[in-house]
Amino acid sequence: MPATPWVKATASSASAAPACIEVRRADGRVEMRDTKDRERGPILRFSPAAFSGCLDTARFGGFDHLGGAAPGNRRPRGTGHHPSRGTDR
């Protein structure tokens, strides 16, 4: 199966472009790279299940403590429906 084109998140804006990532599917994996160094930067490779788990963790605030988000912008832990578990966290 040929690799899909690289795509940026739809939430990315022109002003956020230097801080974006791109993803694609290739060789049965999901690949991720930083838009700041497309040609020479590293490419991270994940199994589809691992990438899905990473997205779920980000979606439900699991990485908020790493990004320096303002305390008022953080989602309370343990809130929200977790789709892969079918229950609240």
Residue pairs with C-beta under 8 A, 6 or more apart in sequence:
1 25
1 27
1 28
3 24
3 25
3 26
3 27
3 31
4 24
4 25
4 26
5 24
6 22
6 23
6 24
6 33
6 38
7 22
7 23
7 24
8 20
8 21
8 22
8 35
9 20
9 21
12 20
17 35
18 35
18 36
19 36
20 34
20 35
21 32
21 33
21 34
21 35
22 32
22 33
22 35
22 38
23 30
23 31
23 32
23 51
24 30
24 31
25 31
28 48
29 45
29 46
29 47
29 48
30 45
30 46
30 47
30 48
30 51
31 43
31 44
31 45
31 46
32 43
32 44
32 45
32 46
32 51
33 41
33 42
33 43
33 44
34 41
34 42
46 54
52 84
53 84
56 82
56 83
56 84
57 63
60 75
60 80
60 82
60 89
61 74
61 75
61 76
61 77
64 74
64 75
77 89
78 88
78 89
79 88
79 89
80 88
80 89
81 87
81 88
82 88
82 89
